[in-house]
Amino acid sequence: QAQLVESGGGLVQPRGSLRLSCAASGSIFSIYVMGWYRQAPGKQRELVATIDSGGVTNYAEFVKGRFTISTDNAKNTMYLQMDSLNSEDTAVYYCNAGAPVVARALGWGQGTQVTVSS
């Protein structure tokens, strides 16, 4: 079972930037459609962005133009560059497969907390 470890979160001011990283224990980024999710307090986890093995990306409307997902298969790492952050982006961010059945099989990591506040 692949292990996914998220990092890079923190406290950032509105309109600031952060880059999240997701390190995998195996070469899963070249196999599965992978994605970043987030869960804000009191809300359900939602999909933020996905990337497939060919590098094709998709974004939720609420992050389009602000967030960029990418992978470095040589490093078994996925990234989420987040720009123009606002308070509504405050959440715990997770990485996992884009398909629910694969995500359940891979399991969820601890996530990384992103807090946008002045």
C-alpha positions as a Markdown table, in Angstrom:
| # | Residue | x | y | z |
|---|---|---|---|---|
| 1 | Gln | 0.0 | 0.0 | 0.0 |
| 2 | Ala | 1.4 | 3.4 | -1.1 |
| 3 | Gln | 2.0 | 6.0 | 1.6 |
| 4 | Leu | 1.2 | 9.6 | 1.0 |
| 5 | Val | 2.7 | 12.3 | 3.1 |
| 6 | Glu | 1.6 | 15.9 | 2.7 |
| 7 | Ser | 3.6 | 18.9 | 3.7 |
| 8 | Gly | 4.1 | 22.6 | 3.1 |
| 9 | Gly | 1.1 | 24.1 | 4.9 |
| 10 | Gly | 1.2 | 27.0 | 7.2 |
| 11 | Leu | -0.2 | 30.4 | 8.1 |
| 12 | Val | -0.2 | 32.9 | 5.2 |
| 13 | Gln | -1.7 | 36.3 | 4.8 |
| 14 | Pro | -4.5 | 37.0 | 2.3 |
| 15 | Arg | -3.2 | 37.3 | -1.3 |
| 16 | Gly | -0.2 | 35.3 | -0.3 |
| 17 | Ser | 1.2 | 32.0 | -1.7 |
| 18 | Leu | 2.1 | 28.5 | -0.5 |
| 19 | Arg | 3.4 | 25.4 | -2.2 |
| 20 | Leu | 2.2 | 22.1 | -0.9 |
| 21 | Ser | 4.1 | 18.8 | -1.5 |
| 22 | Cys | 2.8 | 15.2 | -1.5 |
| 23 | Ala | 5.5 | 12.5 | -1.3 |
| 24 | Ala | 4.6 | 9.0 | -2.3 |
| 25 | Ser | 6.3 | 5.8 | -1.3 |
| 26 | Gly | 5.9 | 4.4 | -4.8 |
| 27 | Ser | 5.6 | 5.4 | -8.4 |
| 28 | Ile | 1.9 | 6.0 | -8.2 |
| 29 | Phe | 1.8 | 9.3 | -10.0 |
| 30 | Ser | 2.6 | 7.6 | -13.3 |
| 31 | Ile | -0.2 | 5.1 | -12.8 |
| 32 | Tyr | -3.2 | 6.9 | -11.3 |
| 33 | Val | -5.0 | 10.1 | -11.8 |
| 34 | Met | -4.0 | 12.0 | -8.6 |
| 35 | Gly | -5.4 | 15.0 | -6.9 |
| 36 | Trp | -5.5 | 17.4 | -4.1 |
| 37 | Tyr | -8.4 | 17.6 | -1.8 |
| 38 | Arg | -9.3 | 19.9 | 1.1 |
| 39 | Gln | -11.6 | 19.9 | 4.1 |
| 40 | Ala | -12.6 | 23.0 | 5.9 |
| 41 | Pro | -14.0 | 22.9 | 9.4 |
| 42 | Gly | -17.6 | 21.7 | 9.4 |
| 43 | Lys | -17.5 | 21.0 | 5.7 |
| 44 | Gln | -17.1 | 17.9 | 3.6 |
| 45 | Arg | -13.9 | 17.1 | 1.9 |
| 46 | Glu | -13.8 | 18.5 | -1.7 |
| 47 | Leu | -11.6 | 17.9 | -4.7 |
| 48 | Val | -9.5 | 20.8 | -5.6 |
| 49 | Ala | -7.4 | 19.7 | -8.6 |
| 50 | Thr | -6.4 | 16.5 | -10.5 |
| 51 | Ile | -3.5 | 15.5 | -12.8 |
| 52 | Asp | -3.2 | 12.4 | -14.9 |
| 53 | Ser | -0.1 | 10.5 | -15.9 |
| 54 | Gly | 0.1 | 12.5 | -19.1 |
| 55 | Gly | 0.1 | 15.8 | -17.2 |
| 56 | Val | -3.5 | 16.8 | -18.1 |
| 57 | Thr | -4.9 | 18.9 | -15.2 |
| 58 | Asn | -8.4 | 19.8 | -14.0 |
| 59 | Tyr | -9.3 | 22.3 | -11.4 |
| 60 | Ala | -12.4 | 23.1 | -9.3 |
| 61 | Glu | -13.9 | 26.4 | -10.4 |
| 62 | Phe | -13.1 | 28.0 | -7.0 |
| 63 | Val | -9.3 | 27.6 | -7.6 |
| 64 | Lys | -9.0 | 28.0 | -11.3 |
| 65 | Gly | -6.4 | 30.6 | -12.2 |
| 66 | Arg | -5.0 | 30.6 | -8.7 |
| 67 | Phe | -3.8 | 27.0 | -8.0 |
| 68 | Thr | -1.4 | 24.9 | -10.1 |
| 69 | Ile | -1.0 | 21.1 | -9.7 |
| 70 | Ser | 2.1 | 19.4 | -10.9 |
| 71 | Thr | 4.1 | 16.2 | -10.4 |
| 72 | Asp | 7.8 | 15.2 | -10.5 |
| 73 | Asn | 7.7 | 11.5 | -11.2 |
| 74 | Ala | 11.4 | 11.1 | -10.7 |
| 75 | Lys | 10.9 | 12.3 | -7.1 |
| 76 | Asn | 7.5 | 10.6 | -6.6 |
| 77 | Thr | 6.2 | 13.9 | -5.5 |
| 78 | Met | 3.2 | 16.0 | -6.4 |
| 79 | Tyr | 2.8 | 19.7 | -5.8 |
| 80 | Leu | 0.1 | 22.3 | -5.4 |
| 81 | Gln | 1.2 | 25.8 | -6.0 |
| 82 | Met | -1.4 | 28.1 | -4.4 |
| 83 | Asp | -1.5 | 31.8 | -5.2 |
| 84 | Ser | -3.8 | 34.7 | -4.4 |
| 85 | Leu | -5.0 | 32.8 | -1.3 |
| 86 | Asn | -8.1 | 34.0 | 0.6 |
| 87 | Ser | -9.7 | 33.1 | 3.8 |
| 88 | Glu | -12.0 | 30.6 | 2.1 |
| 89 | Asp | -8.9 | 28.5 | 1.2 |
| 90 | Thr | -8.3 | 27.8 | 4.9 |
| 91 | Ala | -8.6 | 24.0 | 5.2 |
| 92 | Val | -6.6 | 20.8 | 5.7 |
| 93 | Tyr | -5.2 | 19.7 | 2.4 |
| 94 | Tyr | -4.8 | 16.1 | 1.4 |
| 95 | Cys | -3.4 | 14.3 | -1.6 |
| 96 | Asn | -4.8 | 11.1 | -3.0 |
| 97 | Ala | -6.1 | 9.4 | -6.1 |
| 98 | Gly | -8.8 | 11.1 | -8.1 |
| 99 | Ala | -11.0 | 8.0 | -8.2 |
| 100 | Pro | -12.8 | 7.3 | -5.0 |
| 101 | Val | -12.2 | 3.5 | -5.1 |
| 102 | Val | -8.5 | 4.0 | -5.6 |
| 103 | Ala | -8.4 | 6.7 | -2.9 |
| 104 | Arg | -10.0 | 4.3 | -0.4 |
| 105 | Ala | -7.4 | 1.7 | -1.3 |
| 106 | Leu | -4.5 | 4.1 | -0.9 |
| 107 | Gly | -5.8 | 5.5 | 2.3 |
| 108 | Trp | -5.7 | 9.1 | 3.6 |
| 109 | Gly | -2.7 | 10.8 | 5.1 |
| 110 | Gln | -2.6 | 13.3 | 7.9 |
| 111 | Gly | -3.0 | 16.2 | 5.6 |
| 112 | Thr | -1.4 | 19.6 | 5.9 |
| 113 | Gln | -3.1 | 22.6 | 7.5 |
| 114 | Val | -3.4 | 25.8 | 5.4 |
| 115 | Thr | -4.6 | 28.9 | 7.3 |
| 116 | Val | -5.2 | 32.2 | 5.5 |
| 117 | Ser | -5.5 | 35.0 | 7.9 |
| 118 | Ser | -4.1 | 38.5 | 8.5 |
